[in-house]
């Protein structure tokens, strides 16, 4: 078929600008205009009615959206009025926190004072114990040194006969007490 169209175009004088016969172009154009006229006449009002209905629907949706927006704004204002005062709440919380901090500070100071007093008492007791221990150690050392000095002094001043008499006297005393 393409070959027929190409063959028919080659013999026609207007084949360079318009393909086929010029009468076909006139008849096709008139038929096209009749079809377009019928579509406009018959379908035009229905299309205009559809466009009008669509426009009205869009306008109604816009009006509904505006009403919903106003209602939402009114609810926002109403709910904002129902909210407690944020500044007063913040001040109350801050005052509560300061009061708690003051109580904690007093508790910590009291605890630290108690701990320091207990530590001081334990330290004093430990110092007393160490002092007593030192006195006892010193007393033991002094008595050991005194005994050593006394023995050395006795050894020097007592001779063998005096020592024998002292030992015999002590033994005699023990026998009498038993």
C-alpha positions, 0 to 999 in steps of 0.5 A: 500500500505504501508503494501505491501512495508513493506511486500516486504522489509521483504523478500529481502536480501538487505532490510536493506540498499536499499528498494526494488529490486536492479535492480529497483535501477539501472534502476531508477538511469539510468533514473534519469541520462538521465533526468538530462542529457537532462535537462542540454543539452536542458535547460542548454544553456537557463539557461546559456543565462538567467544567462548571461543576468541577469549578463549583466543587473546587470552590466548595472544597476551598470554602470547606478548607477555609472553614476548617482552618478557622475552626482549627485556629479557634480550637488552638486559641481555646486550647492555648487558653486552657494550658497552664501558665508556663512561666509560673510553672517554670518559676515553681519548679525552679523554687522547688529545685532551690529548696531541695538544693538548700536542704541537700546542702544542709544535710551534707553539712550536717553529715560532714560535721558528724563525720568530722566529729567522729573522726576527731573522736576516733583520732583522740582515742587513738592518740590516747591509746598510743600515749598509754602504749608509749608510757607503758613501753617507756615504763617497761624500758625504765624498769628494765634499765633500773633493774639492770642498774640495781643488779649492777650496783648490787653486784658491785656493793655486795660480796659473796658472803652478803649475797649468801646471807640474803638468799638464805634469809629469803628461803627462810622467809618462804618456809615460814610463810608456807 
